[in-house]
């Protein structure tokens, strides 16, 4: 691991960050070291800072963060909560870490994911510096399941630079948060907070109102799929329906997002939500999910005749 003086030496003594890395952690004792090491391995010609937010972890995450902060006091800026903020529906990046960021650019990565390309930040910043019409970038990544690293097919299916706007967003779904880097002035956290169902997609959509996005086709990070992940613990219905509500809200509130592509994505998620809701009907869990009936009714309002018949037949079979 590089020491602090070696990192700063490459910056010629300048400590004003060009990139602010925002990292949120909660009970990531098994993972946080790998995340922080991935940040610190970055080789850049510019300064960066690491703002890491620990949401009152109950394992050893806080102690690991403190240890790293003691070794890299000029680079790592910890925010250690005494009370859990997620349970109070506080968004970490918009309410806590984003306002602290001093960089021209923001990079995001959760504490259970990590970076593997030591030039990740340099490549993304160089691209945005040389292409002012772009405001946000993403890269390729692996998905880690236990010890297996599963690649995407983006190397074969996408060009070296794939332009993303509201006509191509999510086609394919390559915009994962752990690879994102964007211009800080392209995103207003106050604008983000207006969205009731705000997610990372909301952030991207706000940014894309100010310029284009670019997927840079190199493998720079690892998305960790594990049973302790907040999203992976949710039911398939919740995952689909929360994404549907998020895209629907973007479609309704951002005029630039009212494209054929975004409408198609929205309706595909609604259909998936309705069919997942059917799977819940015979379970005790269904009685506690009011959104399941809402999703079904909304889907039936929008579906064409043949799709309604197919769904209603499935509905009848489920209730026999």
N, C-alpha and C positions, 0 to 999 in steps of 0.2 A: 504494500500500500504506500502510495506517495505521501510524503509528509507535507505539512502546511507550507513551509518555506520553499520547497521545490515547486509547488503549485503557483505560489505568488511570484516566484522568480520569472516564470513564463509571462507574467502580466506586467513586467517591468516596474513592479512596485505599485501599480495603480490598483486601488481596491474598490473603485466605484463600479458596481456590477452592471454588466451588459445584459445578463440573463439572471432571472430569479427562478430558482427551482422550488416549486411548492409541493410539499409532500405531506399527506395526511396519514396518520397511523393510529391503530387501535388494536391492542392485543396481537401485535405482530412480532412478538419475541423471536419466533423462529425465522423471520424473514427480513427484519429491518436492517440487519448488518449488511446483507447482500444488496439491499436498495441503496444504502448510504455509500457503500464501496463503489457501486456503479456510478454514482454521482461524482465521487472524488477522483475516479479514474479518468474523468473527462479531460482531454488535452485540448486546450483552447488558447487562442491568442488574446483573449479578453477575460476580464474577471467575471466570476459568477458567485452567487450566494445561494445557500440552501436554507430555506425556511421550512422547518419541520414541525408539524403540529401533532401532538399526542393528546388524544381525547380521553384522558384519565384512564389509561390502560390499567388492568388489574393483574397483568403478568409482569415480566421483566423488561418490557419495551422501554419504559421511561428511563431505567437505569442505563440501558444500552445507548440511548440518545444522549444522555448526560455525558457518558464516557467519550463519545465521538465529539461532542461540543467542546469538551475540555481540551481535546487534541487539536481541534480546528476552530478556535474561538473567533477568528477573523472571517470564517467562511460559513460555519453552521450557526444558525440562529434558531434555537428551540423555543417552541411555545408549548408549555406543559400545563395542561388543564387539571384542576383539582376536581371539577365536576364534569360529567359527560355532557357535551354540547349537542351531539347527534340526537339524543333523546329529547332535547328541547327544540328540535327542528331548526337548528342553526347550521347554515351552510358554511363549511370551513373556509373554502377558498374565497368566496365573495365577502364574507363577514369578518374573517380573521386574517388569513395569510395574504390575500391580494392587496389589501390596503397597506401592508407592510413592505410590499415588494418595491425595490428601487430600480430594477432592471428595465431596459427598453423592451425586453422580450420576457415572456413567461413560459416556463416548461412545467408540465404537470406529471406526477407519478405517484401512485398510491404506495404505501409502505410495504405491501406484500408483493409488488411487482419490482422489476429491476431492469437496468440497462446493460447491454453487452458490447456495444460499439463505443470505444473511447473517443471517437470523433463525431458522435451523434450531434451534440450541440453545435460544434463548429460547422458541420455540413448544413444544418438547418438555418443557422444564422447567416452563413455565407449566401445561401439561396435567397433569403428574404432581403438581405442587403443589396443583392444584385438584381432583384426583381420586385420593384416597389409596388407593382400592381397586385401582388400577393400579400395576404395578411396572416395566414395561418398555414402550418405544415404538419404532416404526419409521416410516419415511416412504417415499413413492414415490421413484423414481430413474430415471435414464436408463442404458442400456447403450451404452458408446462402443466402436465398432468402427472403427479407424483415425480418421477425422475425423467419422464419422457418429454422431449421437446418436439412439439408437433408444428410443422411449418404450414404457412398458407400457400396458395397457388399463385400469389400475386406476381412472383418472378416471371411466370410463364404467361400470365393473362393481362398484365398491366405494363405500360411503358415505364421508362426510367423516371419520368415526371408525368403524373396523371392529374390534370386540372379538375378541381372539385368546386362546384357551385350548386345552386339549388336545383339545377337540371340533372346533376350527377350524384348528389349527396346520397350516401348509403347504397350506391349501385357501383361496385359492391360495398359491403360494410367494412371499410378499412380504416375508419377514423377512430381508433381506440385512444383513450385519454392518455395512457402511459407513454405514447409516442408524440403527443402534441407539443408544438411550440408556436406561439403567436405573438403578434405585436400587442404590447400592453394597451396602447391607445386605441386599439380596435374593439375593445370590450369595456363597457361601463358596468361595474357591478350593481349599480343602482337600477340599471335597465334590467339586468338579470333577475333582480329581486321582485320585479313586477310579475314574474311568472309563478303561478301557483304550483305547477308540476315541473318546475325547472330541473333539468339534468344536464349532463355534459353536452348533449345535442343542442340545448338552448344556447349554451356558450358559443358553440360553433356557428349557430345560425346568426347570432348577434354579430360575430366577427365577419361572416360572409356578406353582411350588409355593407361592409366597408372595403371589400376587395375579394380576390379569389383565394381559394385554398389549393394546396399542392400536396399530393401523396408522393413522397420521395422513395423510390423502390429499392431500399436497402434494409437489411434486417438489423435493427438497433436495440430491441428490447424483448423482454419475456413477460407475458401476461400469465400470472399464476392462477390456475383453477384449483381451488381447494374448498373443502367443506366448511371452513370457517369464514369464507368470503361473504360479505353482506348480501351481495346480489345473488350469488349461487345458492344461498340458503332459501331464497324465495321460490314459491311454486311457479311452474311454467305459466299458469294463468296470470299471476301477478307480474311476472316479467313481461309478458306480451301486452297486458292491459296498461301497465304503467308507461311502457314505451308508446303505446297508442295515444294515451292522454297527453303525453309530452309532445308528440309530433302534431297532434290536433291543435294544441295550444299555440305552437309555433306557426302553423298554417293560418290560424285565425288572427294572430296578432302581428305577424310580420308580413307586410304586403309582398315583399320580394320572394317570400317562400311559397307563394300560391302558384306553384308550377305543376305541370302534369306529373312529373316525377314524385314530388312531395305528396300529392294527392294519392298516387298509386301506393306509395309506402304506407301512408296513413290507413288506407282501406285494407291493405294486406295485413297489417297489425290488428285491425279490428276483427277481421275474419278469423285470424289465429286465436285471438282472445275468446271469441264466441265458441269456437270448437274446443278450446281448453276448458271453458266453463262447463261444457257438457260432461266432461270427464269428472267434474267435481260433484255432479248432481246426486250421486248415490253415496257420497261420503258425508260424514258428520261435519267436515270442514266447510261444506257448501252452505250450511245454515248460517255461518258467520261471515259470509262474503256477499254483502249487498251488491258489490260491483259486478258480480257474475251475472245477475239478472239484468243489470243496466247494460252490460256489454251485449248480452243476447238480444235484448229489445232494440238496441241501436243498430246492431248488425242486420236484423230483420227489416228494419226501416230502409236500409240502404241497399240491401242485396237485390239482385235481379231475380226474376221468377224461378228459373231453373235452380239457382243456388239456394233459394228459399226452400224449394221442395226437397232438395238434397239434405238441407239442414234439419228441416222439420221431420223427415224420415229418421234421421239420426236421433233427433230429440225423442221421438215416439219409442224407438228401440231402447233408449236409455231409461225410459220410465216404465217399461213393461215389467 
